[in-house]
Amino acid sequence: MSKNNVIIITGGGSWGHHYIVKEIKEHLSDHRVVYVGSKDSDQEIFENDPDFFRTYFFDTHEEHDDNIFEQFKSYYSYWSYKQECKKIIEELEPKVVFSVGGYSAKPMAFAAKAKNIPLVIYEQNALSERINEELRPYATLFLSPYLSDSPISTYPVKSEYFTKQRIRSDIKCVFFLGSIKGASPIADLALSLAKDFKARGIKIIQQTGEEHLEEIRAKYEKIGVEAKLFGYKDKISSYMNEADLAVARAGSSTIWELSANGLPAIYIPYPGAWDNHQFFNAKFLADQKLGWLMREEAIDKQEVLSILDKNLTTISTKLISRIEPNGAQKIASLLKEFCERS
């Protein structure tokens, strides 16, 4: 591989960021891919990943707006790591820097700007991250599945969600997704609806943490309801395929995996997510009548029951058309084009 094949991927800090990095790097095996992230959230995930030609991890942290000392400390570390990133660029001469966002992307993304290296940003949420908005004016390309004018308007969903795709109509099975703790609003909602579902002949599938499986199973047995329970690490796509309706959080990977599978959902955004971004993800689909949005503090059992009588054919069909397959390959191909220009 020639030196002209170097692509730098930067950013991280959360599972959602890591998901995108993992999916896209799989399609860059014929290039020298370098990863730049943070010690506290990315190093454990990517340090020993053989797909990367090199990895660099800095002691970057989230910025704190309410603490002057922390602001100064954050700015100083950013400035020093930016200088380190400039040296990395000078040595490796990458043809493009691809940022998935997150606080760990800042030093390398701004170093790319300073060294006139093309910067491609992928925004995974409907509400752009602060760092992505800050960098957007300097980006060569800004990609987002929420923007109609994005050069690539899809999400790098795993192929299994497309292959198990089907159009839903009547609701015979509901999938409660994201209740990984023994007690959570989604888990509590599932239990509160269990008897109503049984009376209607509707099956329940529920995801929960491995350590809570027996606890949740006992609660269903106590009220005389049979539910299919599975742990967090199990393959979600297989269970998703059985369901006709989901009740889920609204992280980016979740809403696009459900869309790819053609599974309509009632979204209950996690209120603790940064800047309440899950609300805006869910609102994006709800505004197009491609799902339902319900705030955690206003969960309405009767509204859920009313949705059970709806025919989902139109929503399911439109969800499938909303996202294109092979998103990771398309993004990887776009990055490769920068290498081919030299």
N, C-alpha and C positions, 0 to 999 in steps of 0.2 A: 504493500500500500504506500502510495506517495504521500509526501508531506502535505500536499494540497487537499488531502481527504480529511483533515481535522475539523471536527464539529464539537463545539463546547455546549453542553447542557448545564444550565444553572437553575437554582431555585429548589424550594422544598419547605419543610416545616410541618407538613401535615400529611395524612394518609392520601388525601386527594391529589396533592402535588406528586407524591411518590408513584401513585397509580399511573399518571400520565407519563412520567419518566420511564417507568418499566415497560409500558406498552410501546412507546416510540423507539426506544433503544433496540428493541428486538428486530427492527427493520433497518438498522444501520450497521449490520455486521460487516459490511464491506467497506466501512469507514473507520477511522480512528476517532472514537468518541471519548471525550473527556467530561468528567462530571465535577462541578464545583458546588459545594453546599456548606452546611453548618455542622459543627461538632455535636451539638446537643440534640439534633433531631434527624439528621441525614446520614451521619457517619456509620451508625450501626446497620443501616439498611444497605448502603452502597459501597462501603470501604473495600470489601472483598469480592465485589461483583466482577467476574472475569470478562464481562462484556465491555468494560471500560478500559481504554488504553492507559489513562491515568485518572486519579481522583484527588481532589484537594478539599480540605475541610477547615473552615475558619470558625472562630469563637463568636459568631454572630448571634444576636438575640432580637426578640421583638422590641420595637421602640415603645417607650412609655411617655405619653404626652403630658402626664400629670406630675412628673418628677424631673426637675431641672438637672439634678446631678446625673440621673440615668440618661437624660437626653444628651448631655455633654459626653458621657461615656460611650453612648451608642454612636454619636457622630464621629468621635475620635477613632473608634474601632473600625467604623465604616471607611473612613478616610485611609487608614493604614492598610486595610485589606484591599481597598481599591488599588493601591500602589502595587500590592502583591499580584493582583489580577492583571495589571498592566504588564508585569514581568512575564506572567504566564503567556499572555498574548504575544509578546515579543518573541518568546522562545518557540512557541508552537505554531504561530501564524495561522490561526483558524480562519476558515472562510465564512463562518457564521456563528453567532451565539444565539442559542435558543433558550428562552426563559419561560419557566412554568409558573413564575410568581413566587410569593412568599418572601419573608425578610432575608433569607439566605441568598436571594438572587441579586440583591442590590449592588454589592461591590463589583461583581463581574459584569452585570448589565451596564452600569455606568462606565466601567473600564472599556467596554466595547464601544460605547459612544465616544469616549475620549480618544480611542485609537482608530476610529472610523471603520470598525468592523460591523457588518450588517447585523442588526438585532431583530430577531423574530420573537414576539411575545404571544403566549397562549393564555387567554383568560378563560378559566373554567366555570366562572359563576356569572349570573345575570348582573350582579352588582360588582363592578371591578374592584379588585384589591387596590389599596392605596398605592403600593409600589408600582403596580401596573399602570395606574392612571398617571403617576408621576413620570413614568418612562414612556408613555404612549406617544408623546410628540416627537420622540427621538427614534421610535421603532421603524424599521424598514417595512415590516408587516405586523399587523395586529390581528390575531386570529381569535375567533369566539363563535361558539355554536348558537349564540343568542343574537348575533348581528347578521342581517340579511346581506350586507355588503362585504362580509368577511371573505377573504380569498378562499378559505376552507371553513365551511360553516357546519362542522360536525364534531363529534366527540370520539375519542379513541376507545370505544367500547369493545370489549372482548368479543370475538366471533361467536362464542357459544350462545350469547343472548340473541343473536340474529338467527342462528340455526334452529333454536328452540322457539322461535317466534310463531305466534298464531293469533288470529282475530278472535276476540271475545264477543260474546253476545249476552246470554243470560248469566246471572251470578249464582254459581253453585259452590264456589270455594273462595274464601278470603284469606289472603296472606298478610300477616302482621310482621312487618320487617323492621328491624332496628331496635327491638326491645331486648337488648343484650344483657340488661340488668334484670334481676329478679323482680324489682319493682320499678316501673317506669310508666309514664302516661300511656304509651302504646300498649304495654302489657296489661295495665289496669283496664284500658278500654276493651281489649280482647276478652278479658274475663267477665266484664260487665255485660257484654253482648252475647256471651256463649250460649245461654239458655234460649235467647231469641233466635239465634242462628240454628240451634238444634230443632226448634219448633218449625223452622222454615226449610229444614233439610239442607242447610248450608254447612259445608265443612270448614274447619279452621286449620290453617298451618301457621305456626308461630316460631320465629327465630328468637333464641334467648342465649345467654352466656352458658358455656359448658357447665360451669359450677352451679347454675340455677335450674338445670333441666329437671331434676327430681323434685325440687321445690314447686316449680310451676306445674309439673305433671300431677302432683298431689292436690293442688288447688282445683284443677279440672276434674279430677276423680271425685273430689268432695261434692261438687255440684252436679255430678252425673253426666259430664260432657266429655266426649272423646276428642282430643286434638292431636294433630301431628306436630311434634316439637323437634327442633334440631338445633345444633350448636352453631356458634358464630363462624367456625372455620369450615363448615360443610359447604358444598357447592350450592350457591344460592340459585343459580340458573335452573337447576333441575326442579326445585320446589316452586320456583316462579312459574314454570311451564304448566304446573297443575292448577294454578289459581286463575280466577276471573277478575278479581279486584284486589288491590293492595292497600294497606295502610302503612305509611312509611314516613321517615324523615325526608329532608329535601336537599341532601348533599348532591354535588354535581354528578358524581358517578352513579348514584342511586336513581336520579330522575332520568338519566339517559339510558341506563341499563333497562329500566322499566319501559321506556319509550321504544327501545330497540326490540324488546320482547312483545310489544303491543299490549302491555298490561296497564290499564288505567289505574289511577291511584287517588286516594285521599291523602293529601300531604299535611303532616303536622310538623312544621319546621322546628328544629332545635333552637330555642331562644338564646342559648348561650354561645351560639356560633358568632364569630367576629362580625361586627356591624350588622348582625341579624341577616346575614347574606342568604341563609336558607329560605327565609321568607320570600325574598325576591326571586329565587329559583322557582319556588312553587307558584308564585304569582305569575311568572312568565307563562307557565302552562295553563294555569287557571284562567287567565285573561283571554286565552284562545279557546276556552272551553274544552281543554284537553286533560282536565283533572279537577280536583276539588282542593281548596285551601282551607285549613282549619287551624287556628292558633291554639297553642297548648293550653292557654288559660281559658279558652272558650270551646273546649271539646264538647260537642253536642251529640249525644247518643241517638237522639231521635232523627237528627239529620243524616247520620250514618245509615239508620234503618230505612230512611226514605230513598237513599241512593240504591239500595238493594233491589228496588223494583224497576230500575232503569235498564234499558237495552243498551249495551255498550259497543255495538258494532261500529257506529260512526266514529266514536272517540278512539277506539282501538285501531281502526284503519288509518285515521289521521295521525296517530302517534307513530305508527310504522313509517309513514311517509315523511315524518318530520326529521328523521335522522338517517343519514346514509351509512352503509357499512364501510369497513376498511378505513376508518378514520385515522388510525395510527400509521398505516401504510401511506396514506395521502400526505400526512404531515411530514413523514420521513422523506418522501419523494421530493417535497418542496424544499426541504433542507439540503438534500443532495444537489439540487439545481444550483445552489450557490457555489458548490465545489466545482461543478462542471463549467462555470463561467470563466475560470482562470486558465 
